[in-house]
Amino acid sequence: MTEKELMLSEHLYIAKDIELAKDNKKARKLTRLINASTEEDTDERLTLFRELFGSVGDHFWVEPPFHTDYGCHTYIGENFYANYDCIIIDVAEVHIGDNVFFGPRVGIYTAGHPIDPVIRNKQLEYGKEIHIGDNVWVGGNTVINPGVTIGNNVVIGSGSVVTKDIPDNVVAAGVPCRVIREITEKDTAYWKEQEAFYYEHIDKKQKERD
């Protein structure tokens, strides 16, 4: 197996490899162009992201600056948003579902290093895939560690360090990140009330203008 094949199959590998260096160089070039783009370069920026990522939905937005090792191992669904300073270390595959929103400075880190110092000092490392489900909000300054799966309809509180899987339909936060509570029908009812107030207010403003 090549170093890249070892890496993507979650085995130990050494990153000093011609094929991996080529992929990394492409990612560095694309992210440099993305991060140097301006607010007038919207279409160009989206095109660059489509070239960078393994796949991405029709509608998405990533605020620069953004950084990644490869980008081509990251697969993103529909209606994705990432705020400033997002980092995705995708030495293993990263799968992100639909309607996923990141606060600023979210880090997705698939990379791991051996605990044994002798093995680690030989520059051997590994990666573990990260999976994020649909309808997930990840608060700012959150770190998601190798091998983690986050379920659907989840809120991760800001500043969390996610080291273990998070089930569906919960609010979780902390260091390490733990489930705080389930998301219930009371939450749905509360936010529907807030939504109704918003649209009532907007309709009133519109009528005043008319």
Backbone as JSON Lines, residues from 0, in Angstrom:
{"i":0,"aa":"M","n":[0.84,-1.2,0.0],"ca":[0.0,0.0,0.0],"c":[0.88,1.25,0.0]}
{"i":1,"aa":"T","n":[0.4,2.3,-0.67],"ca":[1.11,3.57,-0.66],"c":[0.87,4.28,0.67]}
{"i":2,"aa":"E","n":[1.66,5.33,0.91],"ca":[1.45,6.11,2.13],"c":[0.04,6.71,2.15]}
{"i":3,"aa":"K","n":[-0.43,7.18,1.01],"ca":[-1.78,7.74,0.95],"c":[-2.83,6.68,1.24]}
{"i":4,"aa":"E","n":[-2.67,5.49,0.67],"ca":[-3.62,4.41,0.94],"c":[-3.6,4.02,2.41]}
{"i":5,"aa":"L","n":[-2.42,3.96,3.01],"ca":[-2.32,3.67,4.43],"c":[-3.02,4.75,5.24]}
{"i":6,"aa":"M","n":[-2.78,6.0,4.88],"ca":[-3.39,7.12,5.6],"c":[-4.91,7.06,5.56]}
{"i":7,"aa":"L","n":[-5.47,6.88,4.36],"ca":[-6.92,6.89,4.22],"c":[-7.59,5.64,4.76]}
{"i":8,"aa":"S","n":[-6.82,4.58,4.98],"ca":[-7.37,3.36,5.6],"c":[-7.15,3.36,7.11]}
{"i":9,"aa":"E","n":[-6.7,4.49,7.65],"ca":[-6.57,4.72,9.09],"c":[-5.46,3.89,9.73]}
{"i":10,"aa":"H","n":[-4.43,3.54,8.93],"ca":[-3.25,2.86,9.46],"c":[-2.13,3.88,9.67]}
{"i":11,"aa":"L","n":[-1.08,3.47,10.36],"ca":[0.09,4.32,10.5],"c":[0.69,4.6,9.12]}
{"i":12,"aa":"Y","n":[1.16,5.82,8.95],"ca":[1.81,6.21,7.69],"c":[2.8,7.32,8.0]}
{"i":13,"aa":"I","n":[3.63,7.64,7.02],"ca":[4.56,8.77,7.13],"c":[4.18,9.79,6.07]}
{"i":14,"aa":"A","n":[4.0,11.04,6.5],"ca":[3.47,12.07,5.61],"c":[4.46,12.51,4.54]}
{"i":15,"aa":"K","n":[5.74,12.23,4.73],"ca":[6.74,12.63,3.73],"c":[6.67,11.67,2.55]}
{"i":16,"aa":"D","n":[5.82,12.06,1.59],"ca":[5.53,11.2,0.45],"c":[5.21,12.1,-0.74]}
{"i":17,"aa":"I","n":[5.65,11.71,-1.92],"ca":[5.49,12.56,-3.1],"c":[4.02,12.82,-3.41]}
{"i":18,"aa":"E","n":[3.21,11.76,-3.36],"ca":[1.79,11.9,-3.69],"c":[1.08,12.81,-2.69]}
{"i":19,"aa":"L","n":[1.35,12.6,-1.4],"ca":[0.74,13.43,-0.37],"c":[1.23,14.86,-0.46]}
{"i":20,"aa":"A","n":[2.5,15.04,-0.76],"ca":[3.05,16.4,-0.9],"c":[2.36,17.14,-2.05]}
{"i":21,"aa":"K","n":[2.08,16.42,-3.12],"ca":[1.4,17.03,-4.27],"c":[-0.01,17.47,-3.88]}
{"i":22,"aa":"D","n":[-0.74,16.61,-3.18],"ca":[-2.09,16.95,-2.74],"c":[-2.07,18.13,-1.77]}
{"i":23,"aa":"N","n":[-1.12,18.13,-0.86],"ca":[-1.0,19.21,0.12],"c":[-0.65,20.53,-0.56]}
{"i":24,"aa":"K","n":[0.22,20.47,-1.54],"ca":[0.6,21.68,-2.27],"c":[-0.6,22.3,-2.98]}
{"i":25,"aa":"K","n":[-1.43,21.44,-3.59],"ca":[-2.64,21.94,-4.25],"c":[-3.56,22.61,-3.24]}
{"i":26,"aa":"A","n":[-3.74,21.98,-2.06],"ca":[-4.61,22.56,-1.04],"c":[-4.06,23.9,-0.55]}
{"i":27,"aa":"R","n":[-2.76,23.97,-0.36],"ca":[-2.15,25.23,0.09],"c":[-2.35,26.34,-0.95]}
{"i":28,"aa":"K","n":[-2.2,26.0,-2.22],"ca":[-2.41,27.0,-3.26],"c":[-3.85,27.49,-3.28]}
{"i":29,"aa":"L","n":[-4.8,26.55,-3.22],"ca":[-6.2,26.92,-3.28],"c":[-6.62,27.74,-2.05]}
{"i":30,"aa":"T","n":[-6.17,27.33,-0.86],"ca":[-6.53,28.09,0.33],"c":[-5.86,29.47,0.33]}
{"i":31,"aa":"R","n":[-4.66,29.57,-0.21],"ca":[-4.01,30.88,-0.32],"c":[-4.85,31.81,-1.2]}
{"i":32,"aa":"L","n":[-5.31,31.29,-2.33],"ca":[-6.14,32.09,-3.23],"c":[-7.47,32.46,-2.58]}
{"i":33,"aa":"I","n":[-8.06,31.5,-1.88],"ca":[-9.32,31.75,-1.17],"c":[-9.14,32.84,-0.13]}
{"i":34,"aa":"N","n":[-8.1,32.72,0.67],"ca":[-7.9,33.65,1.78],"c":[-7.46,35.04,1.31]}
{"i":35,"aa":"A","n":[-6.95,35.12,0.09],"ca":[-6.57,36.41,-0.48],"c":[-7.72,37.06,-1.25]}
{"i":36,"aa":"S","n":[-8.81,36.34,-1.44],"ca":[-9.94,36.89,-2.21],"c":[-10.67,37.95,-1.41]}
{"i":37,"aa":"T","n":[-11.42,38.79,-2.11],"ca":[-12.15,39.88,-1.47],"c":[-13.65,39.63,-1.54]}
{"i":38,"aa":"E","n":[-14.4,40.52,-0.92],"ca":[-15.85,40.37,-0.91],"c":[-16.45,40.53,-2.31]}
{"i":39,"aa":"E","n":[-15.7,41.09,-3.25],"ca":[-16.18,41.17,-4.63],"c":[-15.94,39.88,-5.41]}
{"i":40,"aa":"D","n":[-15.2,38.94,-4.83],"ca":[-14.79,37.72,-5.53],"c":[-15.64,36.51,-5.15]}
{"i":41,"aa":"T","n":[-16.91,36.72,-4.89],"ca":[-17.77,35.65,-4.38],"c":[-17.77,34.43,-5.29]}
{"i":42,"aa":"D","n":[-18.03,34.62,-6.57],"ca":[-18.12,33.48,-7.48],"c":[-16.79,32.75,-7.6]}
{"i":43,"aa":"E","n":[-15.71,33.5,-7.68],"ca":[-14.39,32.88,-7.75],"c":[-14.09,32.07,-6.49]}
{"i":44,"aa":"R","n":[-14.45,32.63,-5.36],"ca":[-14.2,31.95,-4.08],"c":[-14.96,30.62,-4.02]}
{"i":45,"aa":"L","n":[-16.22,30.63,-4.43],"ca":[-17.0,29.4,-4.42],"c":[-16.42,28.37,-5.38]}
{"i":46,"aa":"T","n":[-15.95,28.82,-6.52],"ca":[-15.32,27.91,-7.49],"c":[-14.08,27.27,-6.89]}
{"i":47,"aa":"L","n":[-13.28,28.05,-6.21],"ca":[-12.07,27.52,-5.58],"c":[-12.4,26.49,-4.51]}
{"i":48,"aa":"F","n":[-13.44,26.75,-3.71],"ca":[-13.85,25.78,-2.7],"c":[-14.34,24.49,-3.34]}
{"i":49,"aa":"R","n":[-15.04,24.59,-4.45],"ca":[-15.52,23.38,-5.12],"c":[-14.34,22.55,-5.65]}
{"i":50,"aa":"E","n":[-13.29,23.24,-6.07],"ca":[-12.09,22.54,-6.51],"c":[-11.34,21.93,-5.34]}
{"i":51,"aa":"L","n":[-11.42,22.56,-4.19],"ca":[-10.69,22.12,-3.0],"c":[-11.33,20.89,-2.36]}
{"i":52,"aa":"F","n":[-12.63,20.94,-2.11],"ca":[-13.31,19.89,-1.36],"c":[-13.55,18.64,-2.22]}
{"i":53,"aa":"G","n":[-13.66,17.49,-1.55],"ca":[-14.02,16.26,-2.24],"c":[-15.38,16.37,-2.88]}
{"i":54,"aa":"S","n":[-16.34,16.96,-2.15],"ca":[-17.65,17.31,-2.68],"c":[-18.29,18.31,-1.73]}
{"i":55,"aa":"V","n":[-19.21,19.09,-2.26],"ca":[-19.92,20.09,-1.45],"c":[-21.27,20.34,-2.1]}
{"i":56,"aa":"G","n":[-22.25,20.72,-1.28],"ca":[-23.6,20.96,-1.8],"c":[-23.68,22.19,-2.69]}
{"i":57,"aa":"D","n":[-24.86,22.41,-3.27],"ca":[-25.07,23.55,-4.17],"c":[-24.98,24.87,-3.43]}
{"i":58,"aa":"H","n":[-25.41,24.88,-2.17],"ca":[-25.44,26.11,-1.39],"c":[-24.55,25.96,-0.15]}
{"i":59,"aa":"F","n":[-23.54,26.81,-0.05],"ca":[-22.64,26.78,1.1],"c":[-21.89,28.1,1.16]}
{"i":60,"aa":"W","n":[-21.31,28.36,2.32],"ca":[-20.44,29.53,2.46],"c":[-19.42,29.26,3.56]}
{"i":61,"aa":"V","n":[-18.17,29.61,3.27],"ca":[-17.08,29.49,4.24],"c":[-16.38,30.84,4.31]}
{"i":62,"aa":"E","n":[-16.36,31.44,5.49],"ca":[-15.7,32.72,5.66],"c":[-14.18,32.53,5.73]}
{"i":63,"aa":"P","n":[-13.42,33.24,4.93],"ca":[-11.97,33.2,5.09],"c":[-11.57,33.9,6.41]}
{"i":64,"aa":"P","n":[-10.43,33.58,6.97],"ca":[-9.49,32.58,6.48],"c":[-9.92,31.16,6.81]}
{"i":65,"aa":"F","n":[-9.53,30.25,5.93],"ca":[-9.82,28.83,6.08],"c":[-8.54,28.06,5.8]}
{"i":66,"aa":"H","n":[-8.34,26.95,6.53],"ca":[-7.12,26.16,6.33],"c":[-7.46,24.67,6.35]}
{"i":67,"aa":"T","n":[-6.75,23.91,5.53],"ca":[-6.91,22.46,5.5],"c":[-5.64,21.81,5.0]}
{"i":68,"aa":"D","n":[-5.42,20.56,5.35],"ca":[-4.26,19.82,4.84],"c":[-4.43,19.41,3.38]}
{"i":69,"aa":"Y","n":[-5.62,18.87,3.07],"ca":[-5.85,18.34,1.73],"c":[-7.14,18.85,1.1]}
{"i":70,"aa":"G","n":[-8.21,18.94,1.87],"ca":[-9.49,19.41,1.34],"c":[-10.21,18.35,0.53]}
{"i":71,"aa":"C","n":[-9.48,17.59,-0.28],"ca":[-10.1,16.59,-1.16],"c":[-10.65,15.4,-0.39]}
{"i":72,"aa":"H","n":[-10.33,15.3,0.89],"ca":[-10.86,14.21,1.72],"c":[-12.04,14.69,2.57]}
{"i":73,"aa":"T","n":[-12.55,15.88,2.28],"ca":[-13.65,16.47,3.02],"c":[-14.9,16.5,2.14]}
{"i":74,"aa":"Y","n":[-15.99,15.95,2.64],"ca":[-17.24,15.81,1.88],"c":[-18.36,16.5,2.66]}
{"i":75,"aa":"I","n":[-18.96,17.51,2.04],"ca":[-19.88,18.4,2.74],"c":[-21.23,18.4,2.05]}
{"i":76,"aa":"G","n":[-22.29,18.39,2.84],"ca":[-23.64,18.37,2.3],"c":[-24.17,19.74,1.92]}
{"i":77,"aa":"E","n":[-25.48,19.85,1.86],"ca":[-26.17,21.06,1.42],"c":[-26.28,22.07,2.57]}
{"i":78,"aa":"N","n":[-26.21,23.36,2.21],"ca":[-26.49,24.45,3.14],"c":[-25.51,24.46,4.31]}
{"i":79,"aa":"F","n":[-24.24,24.4,3.99],"ca":[-23.16,24.44,5.01],"c":[-22.67,25.86,5.19]}
{"i":80,"aa":"Y","n":[-22.36,26.21,6.45],"ca":[-21.77,27.51,6.75],"c":[-20.68,27.33,7.79]}
{"i":81,"aa":"A","n":[-19.52,27.94,7.52],"ca":[-18.42,27.96,8.49],"c":[-17.96,29.4,8.66]}
{"i":82,"aa":"N","n":[-17.91,29.85,9.89],"ca":[-17.44,31.2,10.19],"c":[-15.91,31.25,10.14]}
{"i":83,"aa":"Y","n":[-15.34,32.41,10.49],"ca":[-13.91,32.64,10.34],"c":[-13.03,31.6,11.03]}
{"i":84,"aa":"D","n":[-11.85,31.4,10.45],"ca":[-10.77,30.62,11.08],"c":[-11.09,29.14,11.26]}
{"i":85,"aa":"C","n":[-11.89,28.59,10.38],"ca":[-12.16,27.15,10.42],"c":[-10.91,26.39,9.94]}
{"i":86,"aa":"I","n":[-10.59,25.3,10.62],"ca":[-9.47,24.44,10.24],"c":[-9.99,23.01,10.12]}
{"i":87,"aa":"I","n":[-9.75,22.39,8.98],"ca":[-10.11,20.98,8.81],"c":[-8.84,20.21,8.43]}
{"i":88,"aa":"I","n":[-8.37,19.39,9.36],"ca":[-7.21,18.54,9.11],"c":[-7.75,17.19,8.66]}
{"i":89,"aa":"D","n":[-7.75,16.98,7.34],"ca":[-8.44,15.82,6.77],"c":[-7.45,14.77,6.26]}
{"i":90,"aa":"V","n":[-6.59,14.3,7.13],"ca":[-5.73,13.17,6.75],"c":[-6.54,11.88,6.67]}
{"i":91,"aa":"A","n":[-7.69,11.87,7.34],"ca":[-8.73,10.86,7.12],"c":[-9.95,11.59,6.61]}
{"i":92,"aa":"E","n":[-10.92,10.87,6.12],"ca":[-12.09,11.52,5.54],"c":[-12.92,12.24,6.6]}
{"i":93,"aa":"V","n":[-13.46,13.39,6.18],"ca":[-14.4,14.16,7.0],"c":[-15.72,14.22,6.24]}
{"i":94,"aa":"H","n":[-16.8,13.79,6.9],"ca":[-18.12,13.8,6.28],"c":[-19.04,14.7,7.09]}
{"i":95,"aa":"I","n":[-19.57,15.72,6.44],"ca":[-20.42,16.72,7.09],"c":[-21.76,16.71,6.38]}
{"i":96,"aa":"G","n":[-22.85,16.6,7.13],"ca":[-24.19,16.46,6.55],"c":[-24.78,17.77,6.08]}
{"i":97,"aa":"D","n":[-26.11,17.78,5.91],"ca":[-26.84,18.96,5.46],"c":[-27.15,19.88,6.64]}
{"i":98,"aa":"N","n":[-27.21,21.17,6.34],"ca":[-27.63,22.18,7.33],"c":[-26.74,22.15,8.58]}
{"i":99,"aa":"V","n":[-25.44,22.18,8.34],"ca":[-24.46,22.21,9.42],"c":[-23.81,23.59,9.45]}
{"i":100,"aa":"F","n":[-23.79,24.19,10.65],"ca":[-23.25,25.53,10.82],"c":[-22.14,25.52,11.86]}
{"i":101,"aa":"F","n":[-21.03,26.15,11.53],"ca":[-19.89,26.27,12.44],"c":[-19.75,27.72,12.9]}
{"i":102,"aa":"G","n":[-19.54,27.91,14.19],"ca":[-19.12,29.2,14.69],"c":[-17.66,29.46,14.33]}
{"i":103,"aa":"P","n":[-17.12,30.61,14.75],"ca":[-15.72,30.9,14.42],"c":[-14.75,29.98,15.14]}
{"i":104,"aa":"R","n":[-13.62,29.72,14.48],"ca":[-12.5,28.96,15.03],"c":[-12.87,27.53,15.42]}
{"i":105,"aa":"V","n":[-13.68,26.9,14.61],"ca":[-13.96,25.47,14.8],"c":[-12.83,24.67,14.15]}
{"i":106,"aa":"G","n":[-12.34,23.66,14.88],"ca":[-11.28,22.8,14.37],"c":[-11.74,21.36,14.24]}
{"i":107,"aa":"I","n":[-11.59,20.79,13.05],"ca":[-11.91,19.4,12.78],"c":[-10.58,18.68,12.56]}
{"i":108,"aa":"Y","n":[-10.19,17.84,13.52],"ca":[-8.85,17.26,13.51],"c":[-8.94,15.73,13.43]}
{"i":109,"aa":"T","n":[-8.73,15.19,12.23],"ca":[-8.72,13.73,12.1],"c":[-7.36,13.14,12.45]}
{"i":110,"aa":"A","n":[-6.33,13.95,12.54],"ca":[-4.96,13.45,12.71],"c":[-4.68,13.02,14.14]}
{"i":111,"aa":"G","n":[-3.96,11.9,14.27],"ca":[-3.52,11.4,15.57],"c":[-2.08,10.97,15.52]}
{"i":112,"aa":"H","n":[-1.47,10.89,16.69],"ca":[-0.07,10.5,16.8],"c":[0.08,9.44,17.89]}
{"i":113,"aa":"P","n":[0.96,8.45,17.69],"ca":[1.12,7.38,18.68],"c":[1.46,7.93,20.07]}
{"i":114,"aa":"I","n":[0.9,7.29,21.08],"ca":[1.23,7.67,22.46],"c":[2.66,7.28,22.78]}
{"i":115,"aa":"D","n":[3.11,6.17,22.25],"ca":[4.48,5.71,22.5],"c":[5.47,6.68,21.83]}
{"i":116,"aa":"P","n":[6.4,7.27,22.59],"ca":[7.29,8.29,22.02],"c":[8.26,7.73,20.98]}
{"i":117,"aa":"V","n":[8.7,6.49,21.13],"ca":[9.66,5.92,20.19],"c":[9.02,5.8,18.81]}
{"i":118,"aa":"I","n":[7.79,5.28,18.77],"ca":[7.07,5.16,17.49],"c":[6.74,6.55,16.94]}
{"i":119,"aa":"R","n":[6.3,7.44,17.82],"ca":[5.93,8.79,17.37],"c":[7.13,9.52,16.78]}
{"i":120,"aa":"N","n":[8.3,9.35,17.37],"ca":[9.49,10.05,16.9],"c":[10.01,9.52,15.56]}
{"i":121,"aa":"K","n":[9.45,8.41,15.1],"ca":[9.78,7.91,13.76],"c":[8.92,8.58,12.69]}
{"i":122,"aa":"Q","n":[8.15,9.6,13.12],"ca":[7.28,10.38,12.24],"c":[6.09,9.58,11.71]}
{"i":123,"aa":"L","n":[5.8,8.47,12.38],"ca":[4.59,7.71,12.06],"c":[3.38,8.39,12.7]}
{"i":124,"aa":"E","n":[2.32,8.5,11.94],"ca":[1.09,9.08,12.44],"c":[-0.09,8.35,11.82]}
{"i":125,"aa":"Y","n":[-1.3,8.75,12.17],"ca":[-2.49,8.09,11.63],"c":[-3.65,9.08,11.62]}
{"i":126,"aa":"G","n":[-4.73,8.7,10.98],"ca":[-5.95,9.5,11.0],"c":[-7.16,8.64,11.26]}
{"i":127,"aa":"K","n":[-8.2,9.24,11.83],"ca":[-9.48,8.57,12.06],"c":[-10.6,9.47,11.54]}
{"i":128,"aa":"E","n":[-11.5,8.88,10.77],"ca":[-12.57,9.65,10.15],"c":[-13.45,10.36,11.18]}
{"i":129,"aa":"I","n":[-13.96,11.53,10.78],"ca":[-14.92,12.29,11.57],"c":[-16.21,12.41,10.76]}
{"i":130,"aa":"H","n":[-17.34,12.15,11.42],"ca":[-18.66,12.24,10.78],"c":[-19.55,13.19,11.58]}
{"i":131,"aa":"I","n":[-20.16,14.12,10.88],"ca":[-21.1,15.06,11.5],"c":[-22.42,14.93,10.75]}
{"i":132,"aa":"G","n":[-23.5,14.72,11.48],"ca":[-24.8,14.47,10.87],"c":[-25.46,15.72,10.33]}
{"i":133,"aa":"D","n":[-26.78,15.64,10.11],"ca":[-27.56,16.75,9.59],"c":[-28.04,17.66,10.72]}
{"i":134,"aa":"N","n":[-28.25,18.93,10.38],"ca":[-28.87,19.89,11.3],"c":[-28.07,20.05,12.6]}
{"i":135,"aa":"V","n":[-26.79,20.32,12.43],"ca":[-25.88,20.42,13.58],"c":[-25.32,21.84,13.67]}
{"i":136,"aa":"W","n":[-25.36,22.38,14.88],"ca":[-24.71,23.67,15.16],"c":[-23.51,23.4,16.06]}
{"i":137,"aa":"V","n":[-22.32,23.86,15.62],"ca":[-21.1,23.7,16.4],"c":[-20.62,25.09,16.82]}
{"i":138,"aa":"G","n":[-20.6,25.34,18.13],"ca":[-20.24,26.65,18.64],"c":[-18.77,26.97,18.44]}
{"i":139,"aa":"G","n":[-18.46,28.26,18.53],"ca":[-17.11,28.74,18.28],"c":[-16.06,28.13,19.19]}
{"i":140,"aa":"N","n":[-14.85,28.04,18.67],"ca":[-13.69,27.52,19.41],"c":[-13.85,26.06,19.84]}
{"i":141,"aa":"T","n":[-14.68,25.33,19.13],"ca":[-14.85,23.9,19.41],"c":[-13.8,23.1,18.63]}
{"i":142,"aa":"V","n":[-13.28,22.06,19.28],"ca":[-12.36,21.12,18.64],"c":[-13.02,19.75,18.58]}
{"i":143,"aa":"I","n":[-13.05,19.15,17.4],"ca":[-13.6,17.81,17.22],"c":[-12.44,16.89,16.89]}
{"i":144,"aa":"N","n":[-12.23,15.9,17.74],"ca":[-11.04,15.05,17.69],"c":[-11.23,13.82,16.78]}
{"i":145,"aa":"P","n":[-10.12,13.14,16.47],"ca":[-10.16,12.01,15.54],"c":[-11.17,10.93,15.94]}
{"i":146,"aa":"G","n":[-11.86,10.4,14.94],"ca":[-12.73,9.25,15.16],"c":[-14.11,9.55,15.69]}
{"i":147,"aa":"V","n":[-14.43,10.82,15.89],"ca":[-15.71,11.19,16.51],"c":[-16.84,11.18,15.47]}
{"i":148,"aa":"T","n":[-18.01,10.73,15.91],"ca":[-19.25,10.88,15.15],"c":[-20.22,11.72,15.95]}
{"i":149,"aa":"I","n":[-20.73,12.77,15.34],"ca":[-21.77,13.62,15.95],"c":[-23.07,13.35,15.21]}
{"i":150,"aa":"G","n":[-24.12,13.07,15.95],"ca":[-25.4,12.69,15.36],"c":[-26.16,13.83,14.73]}
{"i":151,"aa":"N","n":[-27.42,13.59,14.42],"ca":[-28.3,14.59,13.81],"c":[-28.94,15.48,14.86]}
{"i":152,"aa":"N","n":[-29.25,16.71,14.46],"ca":[-30.01,17.63,15.32],"c":[-29.31,17.89,16.65]}
{"i":153,"aa":"V","n":[-28.01,18.17,16.56],"ca":[-27.18,18.35,17.75],"c":[-26.69,19.78,17.84]}
{"i":154,"aa":"V","n":[-26.61,20.29,19.06],"ca":[-25.95,21.57,19.34],"c":[-24.73,21.3,20.21]}
{"i":155,"aa":"I","n":[-23.55,21.75,19.75],"ca":[-22.32,21.63,20.52],"c":[-21.97,23.02,21.04]}
{"i":156,"aa":"G","n":[-21.88,23.15,22.37],"ca":[-21.6,24.44,22.98],"c":[-20.21,24.94,22.65]}
{"i":157,"aa":"S","n":[-20.05,26.25,22.65],"ca":[-18.77,26.86,22.29],"c":[-17.67,26.43,23.26]}
{"i":158,"aa":"G","n":[-16.45,26.33,22.74],"ca":[-15.3,25.97,23.56],"c":[-15.21,24.5,23.92]}
{"i":159,"aa":"S","n":[-16.02,23.67,23.31],"ca":[-16.02,22.24,23.63],"c":[-14.85,21.52,22.98]}
{"i":160,"aa":"V","n":[-14.44,20.41,23.61],"ca":[-13.47,19.5,23.03],"c":[-14.16,18.15,22.93]}
{"i":161,"aa":"V","n":[-14.53,17.77,21.69],"ca":[-15.33,16.57,21.48],"c":[-14.39,15.39,21.26]}
{"i":162,"aa":"T","n":[-14.38,14.49,22.23],"ca":[-13.48,13.34,22.19],"c":[-14.21,12.03,21.98]}
{"i":163,"aa":"K","n":[-15.54,12.02,22.17],"ca":[-16.33,10.81,22.03],"c":[-17.58,11.11,21.21]}
{"i":164,"aa":"D","n":[-18.22,10.05,20.72],"ca":[-19.42,10.21,19.89],"c":[-20.53,10.93,20.66]}
{"i":165,"aa":"I","n":[-21.31,11.72,19.93],"ca":[-22.45,12.44,20.49],"c":[-23.71,11.93,19.8]}
{"i":166,"aa":"P","n":[-24.73,11.5,20.55],"ca":[-25.94,10.93,19.92],"c":[-26.82,12.02,19.3]}
{"i":167,"aa":"D","n":[-27.89,11.58,18.63],"ca":[-28.85,12.5,18.02],"c":[-29.6,13.31,19.08]}
{"i":168,"aa":"N","n":[-30.07,14.49,18.66],"ca":[-31.09,15.26,19.4],"c":[-30.67,15.66,20.8]}
{"i":169,"aa":"V","n":[-29.44,16.17,20.94],"ca":[-28.98,16.59,22.26],"c":[-28.22,17.91,22.16]}
{"i":170,"aa":"V","n":[-28.13,18.57,23.32],"ca":[-27.2,19.68,23.53],"c":[-26.02,19.11,24.31]}
{"i":171,"aa":"A","n":[-24.81,19.35,23.82],"ca":[-23.61,18.82,24.47],"c":[-22.57,19.93,24.54]}
{"i":172,"aa":"A","n":[-21.76,19.91,25.59],"ca":[-20.73,20.94,25.74],"c":[-19.72,20.49,26.78]}
{"i":173,"aa":"G","n":[-18.58,21.2,26.82],"ca":[-17.61,20.98,27.88],"c":[-16.29,20.41,27.38]}
{"i":174,"aa":"V","n":[-15.39,20.26,28.35],"ca":[-14.05,19.73,28.09],"c":[-13.79,18.62,29.11]}
{"i":175,"aa":"P","n":[-13.91,17.34,28.72],"ca":[-14.37,16.89,27.4],"c":[-15.86,17.1,27.22]}
{"i":176,"aa":"C","n":[-16.3,17.13,25.96],"ca":[-17.7,17.4,25.65],"c":[-18.59,16.25,26.14]}
{"i":177,"aa":"R","n":[-19.66,16.63,26.84],"ca":[-20.62,15.65,27.36],"c":[-22.04,16.11,27.06]}
{"i":178,"aa":"V","n":[-22.95,15.15,26.98],"ca":[-24.36,15.49,26.77],"c":[-24.88,16.22,27.99]}
{"i":179,"aa":"I","n":[-25.5,17.38,27.76],"ca":[-26.1,18.15,28.85],"c":[-27.57,17.81,29.0]}
{"i":180,"aa":"R","n":[-28.26,17.74,27.87],"ca":[-29.68,17.39,27.91],"c":[-30.17,17.04,26.52]}
{"i":181,"aa":"E","n":[-31.34,16.42,26.46],"ca":[-31.98,16.15,25.19],"c":[-32.68,17.4,24.67]}
{"i":182,"aa":"I","n":[-32.82,17.49,23.36],"ca":[-33.64,18.53,22.75],"c":[-35.07,17.99,22.67]}
{"i":183,"aa":"T","n":[-36.03,18.72,23.24],"ca":[-37.39,18.2,23.43],"c":[-38.43,19.02,22.65]}
{"i":184,"aa":"E","n":[-39.68,18.61,22.78],"ca":[-40.79,19.34,22.16],"c":[-40.94,20.72,22.77]}
{"i":185,"aa":"K","n":[-40.52,20.9,24.02],"ca":[-40.58,22.23,24.65],"c":[-39.66,23.2,23.91]}
{"i":186,"aa":"D","n":[-38.5,22.7,23.5],"ca":[-37.6,23.55,22.72],"c":[-38.25,23.95,21.4]}
{"i":187,"aa":"T","n":[-38.88,22.99,20.74],"ca":[-39.55,23.28,19.47],"c":[-40.64,24.32,19.66]}
{"i":188,"aa":"A","n":[-41.47,24.16,20.71],"ca":[-42.56,25.09,20.97],"c":[-42.02,26.49,21.26]}
{"i":189,"aa":"Y","n":[-40.96,26.58,22.05],"ca":[-40.39,27.88,22.4],"c":[-39.89,28.6,21.16]}
{"i":190,"aa":"W","n":[-39.15,27.89,20.32],"ca":[-38.57,28.54,19.16],"c":[-39.6,28.83,18.08]}
{"i":191,"aa":"K","n":[-40.69,28.09,18.05],"ca":[-41.77,28.43,17.13],"c":[-42.44,29.74,17.57]}
{"i":192,"aa":"E","n":[-42.55,29.95,18.88],"ca":[-43.09,31.21,19.4],"c":[-42.18,32.38,19.0]}
{"i":193,"aa":"Q","n":[-40.88,32.17,19.15],"ca":[-39.93,33.22,18.78],"c":[-39.99,33.51,17.28]}
{"i":194,"aa":"E","n":[-40.14,32.47,16.48],"ca":[-40.26,32.63,15.04],"c":[-41.52,33.39,14.69]}
{"i":195,"aa":"A","n":[-42.64,33.05,15.34],"ca":[-43.92,33.72,15.07],"c":[-43.81,35.21,15.4]}
{"i":196,"aa":"F","n":[-43.17,35.54,16.51],"ca":[-42.98,36.94,16.89],"c":[-42.17,37.67,15.83]}
{"i":197,"aa":"Y","n":[-41.13,37.03,15.35],"ca":[-40.28,37.64,14.32],"c":[-41.09,37.99,13.08]}
{"i":198,"aa":"Y","n":[-41.83,37.02,12.55],"ca":[-42.57,37.27,11.32],"c":[-43.71,38.26,11.53]}
{"i":199,"aa":"E","n":[-44.31,38.23,12.71],"ca":[-45.34,39.21,13.03],"c":[-44.74,40.62,13.0]}
{"i":200,"aa":"H","n":[-43.55,40.77,13.57],"ca":[-42.87,42.05,13.61],"c":[-42.5,42.51,12.2]}
{"i":201,"aa":"I","n":[-41.96,41.6,11.4],"ca":[-41.57,41.93,10.03],"c":[-42.79,42.32,9.2]}
{"i":202,"aa":"D","n":[-43.9,41.59,9.34],"ca":[-45.12,41.9,8.6],"c":[-45.64,43.28,8.98]}
{"i":203,"aa":"K","n":[-45.56,43.6,10.27],"ca":[-46.02,44.91,10.74],"c":[-45.17,46.02,10.13]}
{"i":204,"aa":"K","n":[-43.86,45.83,10.1],"ca":[-42.97,46.82,9.52],"c":[-43.25,47.01,8.03]}
{"i":205,"aa":"Q","n":[-43.52,45.89,7.35],"ca":[-43.82,45.93,5.91],"c":[-45.09,46.72,5.64]}
{"i":206,"aa":"K","n":[-46.12,46.48,6.46],"ca":[-47.39,47.18,6.3],"c":[-47.22,48.68,6.54]}
{"i":207,"aa":"E","n":[-46.36,49.03,7.51],"ca":[-46.1,50.44,7.79],"c":[-45.43,51.12,6.6]}
{"i":208,"aa":"R","n":[-44.55,50.39,5.92],"ca":[-43.87,50.94,4.73],"c":[-44.85,51.13,3.58]}
{"i":209,"aa":"D","n":[-45.78,50.12,3.48],"ca":[-46.76,50.19,2.38],"c":[-47.75,51.32,2.6]}
